[in-house]
Every structure is written in C-alpha cells, then in structure tokens.
Amino acid sequence: MAMLQFLIAVDVTVVNVALPSIGADFGVDGHALTWVVVGYTITGGGLLMLGGRLGDVLGRRRVLLLGITLFGAASLLAGLAPSFALLVAARLLQGAGEAIALPAAMAVVVLMFPEGPRRSRALSVWAAVASCGLVLGFVVSGIITELLGWRWIFLVSVPFIVVVLAAVVFLVPNERPAEPAPLDLPGSLLLVAAPLLFALGVVEAGEADGTLPWLPPMALVGAVAAGALFIRVERRSRRPLVPLRFFRNRPRVLANLATALLSAALSTSFLLFTYYLQDRWGAGPLRAGLTMLPLAVSLIAASVLVPRLLGRWGARACVLAGIGFTVLAMAAIALVSSLGAAGPAMVPAMMLISAGMGFGIVGLQYIAVTGVTEDDAGIASGVQRAADQLGGSAGVTLYVGIGFAPALDGIDPFLASSLLAVAGLAAAGCVTWRVSVPATMAEETPG
C-alpha cells in the first residue's frame, strides 16, 4: 500500500520540472501546460469519494486491482502519447485510477490497525510516504528529464505498478462485496466539474491578453452552479457519495475542512519553490531537483518524530503546531524572494514545510478516520483524500493564480502568494481550534 501511495504521490509533482520540455516537444505554451498538472489533481480528487464508495460496495481488493490497472495503463499511455491532447487525456485517466485505488488502499491500512498508537504509527508512515513522494517527484523529474527525456517520468513507474498489482493479488485478502447498490454518478461528475470550472475561471482571469473576457466569469458562475447542484443531488440521492450522517460527525467534518486549507498552502509552497529555483535562481531541472533534497530528508525525520508526539501532545496540538510551522515557511519564502537570495536560502523554508506537513497532515488524518467501521471506512478515507487533493489544487489555482496575475504587476508574486496562503492557514488554525478531539486520542501512550 505504501508503494502504491508513493507512486501516486510522485505523479502529482513529477511533471512540474518537466513542463518546459513537454511544451517544447508539443509546441504548446504555459497556459495549456497548466492542465497537465491541474487535470490530474482535480480529476483524482473529485472522483476520490466515488472510489471510496466503490471500495465499500464492491470490495476493497477488487477495487484496488481495478484502480491500479487503470493507473498503470494511463502511465504507459502518457509516456507514449504522440500528441499533447492525448497526454492530457492520459493524465485525466491517471487521476481516475488514483481515485479508484487510493481510498481502498487507505481503508485497508486503517482496518488493519486498531485505534491507538499502532494506527497513528501506520498513518504516520502512510503520510510520510505520500509527502516524500510529492517532494521526490521534483527530484526524480529533474534527473530523468535531463538524462533520459520527459517521457520516462511516466514510463519508469510502470514496472513498479506491476509489482504492486502482484502484491495485492497475494497479500490483500479477498472479501465478500456488499449488496449491489446504485452509485451516485451525477454527484461524482459535478464534484469534478465544479473545481475544473473554478480553475478555468481563475487561470483565464489572470491572462493578460483578455481575448475571451466572458470566459472567466462564465466559468466561475458555472463552478458555483455545479457546487450548488452537487449539494442538491446529494440531498435527494438514495445512495449519495457522502451520506448525510457523515456531516453529523463534527470532528471529522472540521478535520477535513482544515485538511483542505492546510494542503492549499503546502501545495502552493511546492510550486513557489520550483518557480524560484528555476526562474529566479536560473537552475536547470537537475540542479533544481537536487536543491529540494533537504525537503525529502526532513520529511523522513518528521515521520519518525510525529508518532511519538501525537501520543504525548494529542492530535489537535500537533495540527496547530503543523499550521504554525507552515506559516513560518510561507514567511520565509516571502523573505528570501524579497532579498533575491540564492536558491539554497530556501532550505530553511523547505524544512519548515516538512514539519508543517508532518505534524499537520498526520494529526488531521487521524482525527478524520477515528471511529470508522467496515461500513464507512472507504467513505471516510475518500473524503479525507479528496479534501487533501482538492484543497491542494484550489490553493495552487487561487494563491498562485492571483499572486502571479498580470493585474498585480508591481507586487512581488511570491509575497502575494505567500500572504494569501497565510490567510488560508489562519482560517485552518481557527477551524482546528474548534475540533473536539475524540476521547481515544487522550488515552494513547507514545509508541
């Protein structure tokens, strides 16, 4: 499960450093290249709750095999894509494969370990693997793009996906699927359409030429309409993606809201690191990727420390500490940018981001899945992952889209994006402060 999580996390960020090479190969500009990143994360995040529901209804092992196969086939297609349109389609399919496989994988992990120190340790490993995958995606992309070409950033994962498939066949026990039940496909489509339209509106609003002035407001209105229609569909559906009883669990709802807000800042920081190292510092793909190695190393260190502190401090204190570390990281990014310092000056900010991710995301994951049963483990896992991924996509779209918009010409885009992220983190802190931590957390002892 950790290997699957790692491969999926790598694919979230592995294209960032390779985007200029992809654009040069297909003759497309930065505006079109945005969808290579956003298409994967939004499609994956929007369909995650459907994936969680599929795991509960069809059985987690069966859904794992389906999702992993789709993800592997899409990775192969992306590496061999003869056109840019086919590459974008492959990225959309990769997102769908992730959405089907990942909630089932997380549910397997959650149900294998009882609540308490063992589960907190398992979720710490799970989160650390995801975090390292996100960061190492930049490093791997830089090395492979410079030495082998951008297509290999997709092709290199295919043999490992085959290994994961074999491991699921032999190691994950089969289970009896639940009684057949209708799936909420309209709700799933609306949950993908709303963030895609939102991203389209924000990206087009930041374009300097304004050739289609009507497109941004229409897209944003469409995003709001799709969101409102999603809520209406969920209320009327006999089998909604997220049962209404889910929203009666206040700690779980607040934990997912805080996850989205924290992930928005974390994902923004990754892109700001990449922009600074390549655009401001002038580093090539390989040098930029290697400069981000301290981020991966400090994430591993945080994964060792957090399980012990989670038991001693409690989940809410760890989350608040993680949010505080992330605020300091965004301030450091703004400071380094304003001074025009060399790329290595970003290393302290990278280490603070590692601490923020290690403390914040692990604590929020624990709260979000506390009290789950066989019946709702997939839904809880799917909602948590969707909050994480859609929050990250929204953060990149909103904070970076506004911060780097031509309308703010004259203001340092790194400063503007960082200030927007800090505002979101302040909201995350307020939400976390209102979380009533389940009693089981207080009973834990350090493992």
Salt bridges, closest charged atoms under 4 A:
ASP11 OD2 - ARG91 NH1 3.72
ASP56 OD1 - ARG60 NH1 3.18
GLU115 OE2 - ARG119 NH1 3.69
GLU175 OE1 - ARG60 NH2 3.58
GLU204 OE2 - HIS31 NE2 2.43
GLU374 OE1 - ARG60 NH2 2.88
ASP376 OD2 - ARG252 NH1 3.73
ASP388 OD2 - ARG385 NH1 2.76
ASP412 OD1 - ARG280 NH2 3.09
